[in-house]
Amino acid sequence: VAQCPIKVNVPDFRSRFLEAYYGRYLRPLKDYMVGGLEFMIPFLARFPAPYNWMMNNRYMQHFFRRWVGMVDSPAICSNSLKQGMDARGVSFATAESIAGLSEQSRAQSVIIVQDAFTSYFETQLVLDVIDLLNRLGFNVLVAPFKPNGKPLHVHGFKAAFEKAADANTEMLQQLAASGIDLIGIDPSMTLTYRQEYIDDKVRQPVKVQLVQEWLAGHSEALQQKSEGLTQYSYKLMAHCSEKTSAAASIKDWKQVFSALGQTLELQATGCCGMSGTYGHEAENYDTSREIYDLSWSEVVNDPANDGILVATGY
C-alpha cells in the first residue's frame, strides 16, 4: 500500500478474503501452526530440546512436509533471552522498573519491543543489540513479550488478529506514556504497528521505530563512540518491508554506519524468496528457491562479497 499510486491495501483485502474463504472451506493445518506460533513459542521455549529434536528428525521432517505442509522450520535457541538479560543486568520494561529510573537515566533509555522470531529463534541477535546500545551509552529495557499478530493477519485470522493487536497496543501505549522511545528489531514485525494495526480506526496508534530510525536520531552519540574504530566497508541487503514501507529508513542505515566511521553500500536485490512464512510452506519451496536465485544467490555467492554482506530482518 505504501507504493501503490491509489493506495490499494493488498495485505488487508487478502486477509479479509482468506477469512471469508475459510469460513466456508477447511483450512490447511499449516495455517493453524503458523498462526498459533506466537502463542505457543513461550511455552515451547521452556523446554526447547523436544521441539528441536522434532524439527531436526528426518522422519518428522517428512511428516511435516507431507501432512502439515511446512519445511525447514527453525530451531529454538537454547540460550533464553531472560538468561542473557539477567547476565547483563537488563530489566523488563514495567511500571515499577521505569518508575525507579532517575530523570537522567530515563532520558538515556530505550525500550526494545520483542518479536517472536528474534526473541526465540535468533536470541543472540537481541542480546547483541542490547550490548551495542549499552556500549553506545544507552540504558536498555525490554518490553515483556506479547504476540504481535502479524502471522494471524497474513493467514486471515482477522478476529484473532484484532484481539492480539488490542492487547499488544494497550501494553505498548502504557510503556510509551513513560516518554521512553520504543524500537523493534525485525522490520516486518515492527512495521505492523504502523500498517496493519492502524486499519482498525478504534485502536489508537503506537509509535515503534525501526532500530536504524532511532539510531539515526542519535548520530552525535554514535560519533562520540567512533574514535578508534577500524574502518570497514559493508554491503546492505535490505529487507523488502523496509524498502517498500519505510524507504527512508534505508538511508538511515547509511547515516548510522557513517556516524560510526564505517562505509555502507546499498546492494540492489529483490525478494530473498522467503516472504515471511511463504518459503516455509512445502507447496512454495521450489518457487521460493527460484526467487532467491533471481538476485540474492549471485550476490551471496560472489567471493568479492565474502565477509562484508549485512542483511536486515529475520
Secondary structure by P-SEA (a helix, b strand, c coil): cccccccccaaaaaaaaaaaaaacccccaaaaaaaacccccccccccaaaaaaaaacaaaaaaaacccccccccccccccaaaaaaaaccccccaaaaaaccaaaaaabbbbbbcccccccaaaaaaaaaaaaaaabbbbbbccccccaaaaaaacaaaaaaaaaaaaaaaaaaaaaacbbbbbccccccccccccccccccbbbbbbbcaaaaaaaaaaaaaaacccbbbbbbccccccccccccaaaaaaaaaaaaaacbbbbbbbbccccccccccccccaaaaaaaaaaccaaaaaaccccccccccccc
